[in-house]
C-alpha cells in the first residue's frame, strides 16, 4: 500500500512538473493570464488534494477514528476525478490557445515580413532622397513656423558660402531678404503663417539673396506649403541664376552692339551716299569764303563775318570726316611719324582757340616714333582737348598734355586685348573740369552718346578716338573724379626707327614751296567747283584750264598733252570717272602727274589708285590748306 501511495505521489509530482514546464515553455504570458492557466492550476490542486486524502486513508488511526477508510477513498477518488476534469478542460483550452497563438505567430511573421520590406523600401527612399538632395545643385531648405531653417542640403551651404550644417537655425530672412526688402519679407511671412499662401508658393519668382559675406546675387525661388503640427511650414527650392543673368546681360549687350553696328552700317551707307555732294557744297563754301577773305581788308567787319562762315564750314567738314572715318572699313595709309611734332602743332592751334581762362600745361618728350597718319593723331589730340575744354567751360581751369615713352609690363596690360609687353608712347590729356559720373563713364565711348546740350556735341568725338587708338593696336584709359577733373591716357605702340621730321624736313619743305607756274588741267562736273578750282589755283600762281566733263577734258588733253603738267580730277563724274580719265591720260603721257579728288574713300581704293600711278588722293572739300601742299609735293617728287 505504501508503495502504491509513493508511486501515485511521484506520478502527481511529475504531472505537475511536466504541466508547469509545458505551460512555461510553450505558452506566453498571454496564455498564462487567460482561463486556461486557472483551469490547469485548479486541476493540479484537486490532484494534490486527492493525493493527500489517499495518504490519509493509508494512515490507520486517522482512517478509523475520523472518516473511515471508505470515506477517505471516496473523497480521494472524487478529488482525482475533479483534478482530471479540470486538467482536461485546461489542456483543451490550452490547445485552442496554442492554435490561436500559432495563427497569431503566422500573422506576426507575415506582418514582420511586410514591415521588413517596408523598412527596406523606406531605407531605399531615404538613400535616394539623400542622394538627390546631395547631388542637386539647387538649394533645398525647409523652414518651421518661426522662419528658422530646420533642413538644408549641401548645395544650400555652397550657394550661400556657409560651412556644412552652419545654416541650420538661421532665419530665412537673413538669406533671402536684403535690408531694402526686410519689411516686405516680414509681411509676406506673416501672411504665409496665416493661410500658407504667398508670392513664391507654387510659383517661381526672381529676387535677391545674400551670401555669407553680404554680397547680393540674383536667384529664383519656389516654395511649397506644408501644414504640420498645427502650423504652416515651407519647403523651398532656390537656384543661383548669377551666370544666367550675366549671360542675359552679355546677350543684351551683344544685341545692343549689333543694333549699333547696323545703325553705323546704315549711317556709313548714308554718309557715303551724300558725302560727295555735301563735300562739293562745303568746297564751294570754304573755297569761295577763303577767296572772299583774301579780297577783304583786315579792318573790314566783313572779314570777321567771313571767318565765322569759314569756321562753321570747317566744323561741318570735320564732322563729315568723322562720320566717314567711323563708318569706313578701309585703313588710311600710315608711316613712321614723330608724335611730338603733331602734339606741338595741335597745342599751337589750341592756344589761339581756347578761352583765356584755361591754362595750358605741357610736358612733351621727343620720344619714339609710331606708325600712324598725322591726320589721325591730330584728330585724337584735338578731340580729347576739345572735350577737356568743354568740361571746363565758363570757369577757370587747367589743361595738361603729357607725351612720354613708357615700358608697359605684362601686369599692366589691359584685359580683353592682344597686347604685348613693349614700349608705348603715352599721350595723357588731363583737365580740372566737372569730371565724369560713374553711371556715365561706361558709355562715353558709345557712338552718339553725349551729355552736352543739343547743338554742342555730336557724340562722335570719343568714339572716333577709341576707333583710331584701337586700329593702331593701342588702348585708352580714363580716370575721373566728379568735381575734380578727368584724365585720358592713350597708349600707342612705339617703333624703333630713325626720327623723321614731319612732312620730310626743312629741305623738303623748301622744295614744296617752289612754284614754277606749272600748267594744270582741273576737271569737276560741278561748274561751281570747277570755277572755284581755277580761281584758287590761279591765285597760287598756276596756269589752269578748268572743264566740267571727262570726255571734253580727254579731247583737250589729246590735242596738246605737252601743255599740261598735272591733272586734278574728281572721281565721281558722269561719263568718264576720274580714274578712267586718269588712265586714258597716262596712256597718252605716262609721266603725267595725276591727283584724284573724292568726297568718300569708299568711292576709290587709295592703295590701288597709287599702285596704278596716281600720285595722290585728296579728300574733299578742296581748300587751299589741303590742296596746295599736295600739289607742291607732287611737283617736288617729279623733280627727284
C-alpha angles and dihedrals in degrees: 000000000000090000090053091052091047092051092048090050092050090047093051092047091050090048091052092046094048092045091050093049094046093049092047096043103038101031133061131222087270090062094045090053095050125083092269090075092050092049092051091046091050091049091050090049092053090048090053091049090050090052091050092049090047090053090047092053088058091054101086101200091053092040096057101029100049117019110355126242097269094049094053092048090051091050090049092050091049091050091048090049093048090045092053091046093051092043091050092049090046094049090048091051089044090053091052091048091049089051090049089046091052089052091048090048088054091049090046091050090050090047090049090051090050091046090048091051091046090048090052091049090047091051089049091050090047091050091047091047091049091047092049095046090045096046099042115097094211121088115252118192141163125208129197131223091282095055093253123140109246096170137020135161125237091261090064091059090046095050094047091038096238129137119261110283093007093109095060110109094018118131111248091227090066089063106033104033122065112201094268090058099043096103093048090049093051092050091047093049092050089053090049092053091052100050110355094249133121145137093279096041107113088346134090114231134176121234142144124273134189129236120214093269092052098258114144124228133176118254144172118227134185125183135199118201121227123190107213134157093001094305141078121261127186130223110194140183118207128190127196105227098179092119092045092050090046090049091049090049091050090047090050090048090050090048090049091048090049091051089047091049090050089048091050091047090052091046090048091052091047092045092050090050096052100030095087095051094039093050089050088055091048090047090057093045096047097036098049089039090057091046090050091048091055090051094053123077121241093248094055117103088218089069089060091050092048090052090054089052090050091050091053090047092050090050090052090048092051091047092054090048091051092051092047093047093048093049098038121099095195116095120227119242112271133200137172108285135174106239095202090067091054092045093051091048093051093047090052089054093046094053090063095046105038121087116265089241091071117081117208118214119184137186108181121174123198088239136165124306127255134207105249148110113265090228092057095051089044089054093048093053095041092051093048093046092046091053090048091051091051090051089057096042117147095008142071115276148155126240113199123193120187128181119186140148114241137181110233115202123208092258092061097048115112120251123248098038140088095246123151131206105263145114115305134184107232119205112189122189115186134177138183094226135123097298129221124281117235093241089054100042095077092056102044092100094050112113113256093008110132138155093201125107120269109282095022100081142017098203091236101100101085094033089056090047091052091047092052094045093047091049088056092054093253138111140221130224130198129208117180140164119192110247094010106065147260136267125200117194118194118196117199124178113256122223130212108238140113115284113260123200116239114269093006103302133271096309092053091046089053092052092046090055092059114105118182099179095262121187117249133193108210117193126185127145091221106085092206091054093046091051091046091051091052093049094044095048094042089054087056090055102260127130106238136193109190121194133171102214131065095213091050091049091051092052091049091050094047091056094056115004092164091063093070130068100178138023118208110187138170114239098218112058136134113262110004113027120221093259093048092050091048092053092050091049094047090048088059096039112018094189091054112127114228131191118189121204123206138173093211131029089217088070091061134027102228095199093052091046092053091045089056093055103271107145098209144352115219124199117226144268091077113219133153094261095060102028104043096056091049092051091049091048092051092050091045091053090049089058094056 
